[in-house]
Amino acid sequence: MVGVCARSTSPDPPGAEDEQDVLRGIRSDGAWLVFPLPKGWRETIVKFADGERSTYADIQKNRPDRALAVRLMREYVRSCRFAGCTADARYLEALGLKVPAAEK
C-alpha cells in the first residue's frame, strides 16, 4: 500500500521480501516515509479493489459495507499525513543516510 510519498507499515505476505525484492535494504515498493494502515484495510478495501468488478452485479455483491469503507478511508487519510509518518531507518541507511535523532 503506497501513499504519495510513503508506504504502509503493514506486514507483507509471507515470502514477499526475499533477496529478489531487496537491494541493500531497499524494498521494491519502498519509500523513506512509512505509515500504519488502518486495521481491516486489506480485508475490506484491498479485497474489494482486487475482487471481481466486471459487472454491476459483481460490484454490488462484493462491495464492502459503506460505513466501514468510509471509516477506513478517513483513517487512511489521517494516518498518511506527514505527522503520522515515520522515517524508515533501513531504507535511509541503505542509501547511506542517517536517521536524525528525535528532538526532545
C-alpha positions as MATLAB code, in Angstrom:
seq = 'MVGVCARSTSPDPPGAEDEQDVLRGIRSDGAWLVFPLPKGWRETIVKFADGERSTYADIQKNRPDRALAVRLMREYVRSCRFAGCTADARYLEALGLKVPAAEK';
ca = [
       0.000    0.000    0.000;
       1.711    3.104   -1.189;
       0.786    6.695   -0.417;
       2.055    9.707   -2.343;
       5.490    9.561   -0.747;
       5.148    6.710    1.682;
       4.311    3.050    2.071;
       2.328    1.374    4.776;
       3.928   -0.463    7.651;
       1.508   -3.361    7.440;
       3.205   -6.739    7.231;
       3.854   -8.116    3.780;
       2.553  -11.522    2.750;
       4.920  -14.393    3.608;
       7.867  -14.579    1.246;
       7.284  -11.072   -0.153;
      10.651   -9.814    0.978;
      13.332  -12.094   -0.333;
      16.659  -11.434   -1.998;
      14.903  -10.618   -5.268;
      12.962   -7.783   -3.581;
      15.799   -6.324   -1.561;
      18.707   -4.250   -2.773;
      20.900   -3.298    0.162;
      17.819   -2.967    2.373;
      15.551   -1.184   -0.105;
      12.320   -2.994   -0.859;
      10.894   -2.669   -4.343;
       7.830   -0.832   -3.004;
       9.925    1.122   -0.535;
       9.766    4.751    0.434;
      11.598    6.718    3.043;
       8.415    7.525    4.982;
       6.084    4.854    6.319;
       2.689    4.934    7.996;
       0.375    2.317    9.503;
      -2.668    1.126    7.595;
      -5.998    1.141    9.419;
      -6.966   -2.191   10.936;
      -9.135   -4.028    8.407;
      -7.828   -2.101    5.352;
      -6.556   -5.158    3.473;
      -9.577   -7.298    4.328;
     -12.027   -4.608    3.197;
     -10.638   -2.041    0.764;
      -7.901   -4.117   -0.888;
     -10.151   -7.171   -1.136;
     -12.781   -5.104   -2.966;
     -10.237   -3.386   -5.216;
      -8.693   -6.726   -6.181;
     -12.029   -8.528   -6.457;
     -14.308   -9.167   -9.413;
     -15.962   -5.955  -10.661;
     -16.626   -6.692  -14.313;
     -20.400   -6.365  -13.976;
     -22.656   -4.206  -11.868;
     -23.935   -7.353  -10.132;
     -20.348   -8.270   -9.150;
     -19.766   -4.788   -7.759;
     -22.975   -4.936   -5.724;
     -22.172   -8.413   -4.437;
     -18.560   -7.679   -3.475;
     -18.710   -4.108   -2.222;
     -17.916   -3.578    1.446;
     -20.253   -2.004    3.958;
     -20.346    1.707    3.085;
     -19.933    2.978    6.654;
     -16.944    0.690    7.214;
     -15.329    1.706    3.907;
     -15.767    5.423    4.669;
     -14.324    4.972    8.183;
     -11.295    3.083    6.821;
     -10.654    5.677    4.125;
     -10.846    8.523    6.656;
      -8.424    6.666    8.940;
      -6.095    6.111    5.974;
      -6.062    9.825    5.146;
      -5.337   10.742    8.789;
      -2.644    8.087    9.010;
      -0.750    9.100    5.866;
      -0.439   12.760    6.795;
       3.135   13.797    7.421;
       2.561   13.975   11.192;
       1.570   10.285   11.182;
       4.571    9.118    9.155;
       7.884    7.860   10.453;
      11.223    7.575    8.717;
      12.164    4.096    7.523;
      15.663    3.814    9.006;
      16.545    0.725    6.952;
      15.693    2.444    3.687;
      17.644    5.592    4.551;
      20.655    3.628    5.799;
      20.668    1.651    2.544;
      21.082    4.990    0.774;
      23.992    5.879    3.044;
      21.955    8.390    5.043;
      21.425    8.582    8.794;
      18.109    8.931   10.542;
      18.277   12.033   12.741;
      17.657   11.505   16.433;
      14.242   12.668   17.599;
      14.315   16.125   19.091;
      13.069   16.439   22.635;
];
